[in-house]
Amino acid sequence: MHDVLIIGGGVAAYSSALYAARRGLKVIVLAKDIGGQANSTDLIENYPGIMSTGGYELVASIKKQAENWGVTTEFSEIQNLKQVPDGFVAQGFGKQYKGQTVILAFGKTPRDLDVPGEKDLKGKGISYCATCDAPLYKGKTVVVAGYGDFGLEAALLCAKYAKKVYTLSKTDKLIGHPGLVKKVLNHKKIELVPHIQIQEICGQDKLEYFKYHNLITGQQQKLLCDGLFVEIGYIVNSGWLAGFIDLDEQGQVIVGPDQKTNVEGVFAAGDLTNRPYKQAVISAGEAASAALAAHDWLMRKRGGVGLSSDWTEIRKV
Amino acid sequence: MNHYKVIIIGSGPAGLTAGVYAARANLSPLIIGGLTFGGQLMLTTEVENFPGFPEGIQGPDLMQKMIAQAERFGAKVLYDDALKVDLSSKPFKIEVGKDIYTADALIVASGASSLWLGIPSEERFRGKGVSSCATCDGFFFKDKEIIVVGGGDSAMEEASYLTKFASKVTIIHRRDQFRASKIMQDRVLNNPKISVMYNTTVEEFTGEEKLGGVKLKDVNTGEVKEMKIEGAFIAIGHNPNTSLFKDQIELDEKGYVKKSGRDTHFPMATSVPGVFVAGDVHDHHYRQAITAAGMGCMAAIDAERYLGLDHG
């Protein structure tokens, strides 16, 4: 039995782990992968106190800081969360984790194309993070199925490494920041493939080609490639919490004061909450509050004195 | 012209993070940083809990980095105090020395200051043995016996820090248990140089020119006894720096700036449209550098959006 289960692997998850561990709590981080949304950028210049860093580097340094205080990570994709008499049970594949409190901090997840073959070839040629994986396709042919600035930036990044980049559009135009659109259209290595709808992604053990149809002519065709980058935005992957935790219409976790959710003992922090702005420093700040609030809640539940802050007065139980 | 789109009052983590974000949004903000710039972290030694610094960082170093970062993106920092503000009409007016600055949007991040015990003898010996900043004054108490008054994390921190210099540190706390975090308590209770007196209050500081002793009262028995000390550090909490804004922005009963709460479009909005708040001047609950920084970021985005909507 842990004191705190933290579900997630980004800035919010490890910042709350750091704060909870410093309060002397037994903390475990349950992460599907490390980095979260910060992975989508390789240059952060607006995290206070750090002039310049990469998204992954920032998360790795917070992770290390949390580990200095005894935090451990278990790689697990949580499928279900339920309440039991003495706390909560988080269900991963084949393994359960028990904790007295839970902090939800799994952020946002790249949106899937939702076509046949995609699930099987994830990580085997299909990537959702150009920043992470573009360098793996040096001298190869890659395709970017993108939308907006995400897609444009991914295409430009891939062009630094790949020999050829196809960027797909359902129309004959690219949507996004005009400066980026121009850069993409003028790039020698990047070719715009217009009027495309992907139908199926195919390959034995790794991606080989995908089938698409032309939205104007209706013609079915194949395109061979080594890598497919899907960059169509992010969603909060919270369907598994529905019915237990209150979510808004975008699937974001609704938080009240002190980062509380509708379930007592479950807190949330970071990009998955319904707070309007998504920035690393805000996630870290919220995460600190969530951890201190979780500690406070736990101490009161155990009949002790609640303490959620370093300096303020004792709040009567 | 002394006109700015955004002026930020305060140069702690909240004000400087707001500065970084406002500057990156091309709003060329002015940060009125105060004569004692950098906020409460300037009075802190090792910061271990600011996410992103696994090896820890000295409070003043962290603030220097944030100032450099804000300036790099075009924020201007003024090392002087705001003396008066007029928020009754647009643009807002802020008096600094003999100059008047005007702004379309204002971010209040003026933080909080240390509380004092409020007994007459405390005033008399302030700077002569009585201090609220161990980091500033600790060095002067090399090999001397001192007390720390308080029971929260900051009292524990100051006590631990002071054992580097003092020969003996006694923590004076008016309750029967500390409210500090477990880790901080453990550190203090395991330190052979530190002893603790619970259920005890300070009656009077004594001495001639300099602090020489303290009269301590047992709150249960009422017994008063004197103890010889040469230093006393007061670590009992903080007060919001809001005297400038009294009767202009809505404050809560303790004097902290209230968020308006009615406008969900602008999370850090106050009772005055165009005035936003961030950090310890609003939050008397969590009071962490990182929570203040997060709020500074939100206040800057609020201000940017507010100006973008042509409210300016």
Interface residues (C-beta under 8 A of the other chain):
Chain A: V11 Y14 S15 L18 Y19 R22 R23 G24 E45 N46 Y47 P48 G49 I50 M51 T53 L58 S61 I62 K64 Q65 N68 R275 P276 Y277 Q279 V281 I282 S283 A284 G285 E286 A287 A288 S289 L292 V305 L307 S308 S309 D310 W311 T312 E313 I314
Chain B: P13 L16 T17 V20 Y21 R24 E48 N49 F50 P51 G52 F53 P54 I57 L62 K65 M66 A68 Q69 R72 F73 G152 D153 S154 R175 Q177 R179 A180 S181 K182 I183 D186 G237 H238 H265 P267 H284 H285 Y286 R287 Q288 I290 T291 A292 A293 G294 M295 G296 C297 M298 I301
